[in-house]
Amino acid sequence: MAEIGPNTRLRVSPFYESTVKEGVAAFSPYNRMLMPTSYGHPRAEYDRLTKGVSLWDVAVERQVAIEGPDAAAFTQMLCTRDLSRQKIGQGKYVACCDHRGVIINDPVVLKLAEDKFWLSIADKDMLMWCRAIAAERGMNVDLHEPDVSPLAVQGPMAEDVVAAVFGDWIRDIKFFWFADAEINGIPVKIQRSGYSGQGGFEIYLTDGTRGDELWSIFREAGAPWGIGPGNPSPVERIESGMLSFGGDTDDHTNPFEVRLERYVDLDVADDVVGIQALRRIKAEGPTRHQLGLLLDDEEPQPGPVRWYDLEVEGQKVGDMTCGCWSFKFERVIGFALISVNCQPGDRVTVVRQGVPVGATLCDLPFSKA
């Protein structure tokens, strides 16, 4: 097996050695780190996530720490959602946009103190962006990447496993809220969150030297529930109708096009980056929207889908941005980023590697279809 050495361009996580021992079969680069994407048994990993409990190395979900006298004001400038009522210990899912109103990230904002926030980011160099905006606006903030590495425990039995480690008090943590904890001297923050529709927690490790210890603690505690290694499942997230920033978005996508309208508050201050553009987009009406696709295929297809053309009567009307063979629905499904003239129930043609395949548009999530 070829060795991948740590370096400043492609780092490994504090849980790397544990994932290797678990038999990790594939990685993908994400925020200049290696993210485990397979342990070689996709159906077993899917079943563990949807029926039991799965342990994920998601240290690639890096944090941008925002601290200082202007931290609250500056964090609001970056987020198109109103944060004025956010409490200490509460996380909020937000859309960050550029000056065009185009989404550049969809982080969770964690409020640690009145003058301290974390942006828990998707795959993008947000630290550089934040530093540029802070300098442009003359904000008195300290911006850096802290020693924080999330470990996710996901699945219908995740709460029982996390309670076995930390105690039943964690059952009272509300969605996106978080609390400080410690296990065997390992400092963490526990948040009810995670990139699946199955429920669970993200354990924010705040001492990168203790990653393998923390992994082992959950591996041992979760044994009665059949815990095993996994990763953010492309199949489960598509079935659950969850957006993938950078996968389902392009360099022109605004929040209104991808079902994020409820996270945009148009009455926030004018100095919020992108808000004035979003007001114009809202007034004019977006030209695309995100829908589900039910393909006519009834057989599993190899490999992931990557932005196939969608056509009606030979004219391109949008793109299929993702797709998979669904274990749950037993057919090929995916997302469409498509003209607002196309509606659920309409028929379209997916041009997949030059081969036309029929499909029906539907609402998301697929449970509505």
SULFEN-V330181 format. One line per field, one symbol per residue. phi: phi as a letter, one per 30 degrees, with the letter a starting at -180 (. if undefined). burial: b if it has 24 or more other C-alpha atoms within 12 Angstrom, else e. Layout:
# SULFEN-V330181
phi=???
burial=???
This chain:
# SULFEN-V330181
phi=.dccddadcbcccdceddddddjecabbdahhbccebacibedddddddcbbabcbdbddddccdbbkecedddededcdcdcdcdcdjccbdbccbdddiddcabdcccccadbbbccccddaddddddddddddcidcbccacddbbdbcbbkdcddddddddcjdddddddeidbbdaabhicdbbcbdakcaccilbccddcbddcddddedddddddedcidadaaeddddddedicdcdiccbbdbdceddbicedcccdcddddddjddddddddddjdcbbcbdbcddebbecdiddbhcdcbbhicdblbdcaaaddddchadbacccbeddcbejdcbcccchicdbdacdbdcddddd
burial=eeeeeeeeeebbbbbbbbbbebebeebeebbbbbbbbbbeebebbbbbbbbbbbbbbbbbbbbbbbbeeebbbbbbbbbbbbbeebebbbbbbbbbbbbebbbbbbbbbbbbebbbbbbbbbbbbbbeebbebbeeeebebbbbbbbbbbbbbbbbbbbbbbbbbbeeebbebebbbbbbbebeebbbbbbbbbbbbbbbbbbbbbbbebbbbbbbbbbebbbebbbbbbbbbbbbbbbbbbbbbbbbbeebbbbbbbbbbebbbbebeeebbbbbbbbebeeeebbbbbbbbbbbbeeeeeebbebbbbbbeeeebbbbbbbbbbbebebbbbbbbbbeebbbebbbbbbbeeeebbbbbbbbbbeee
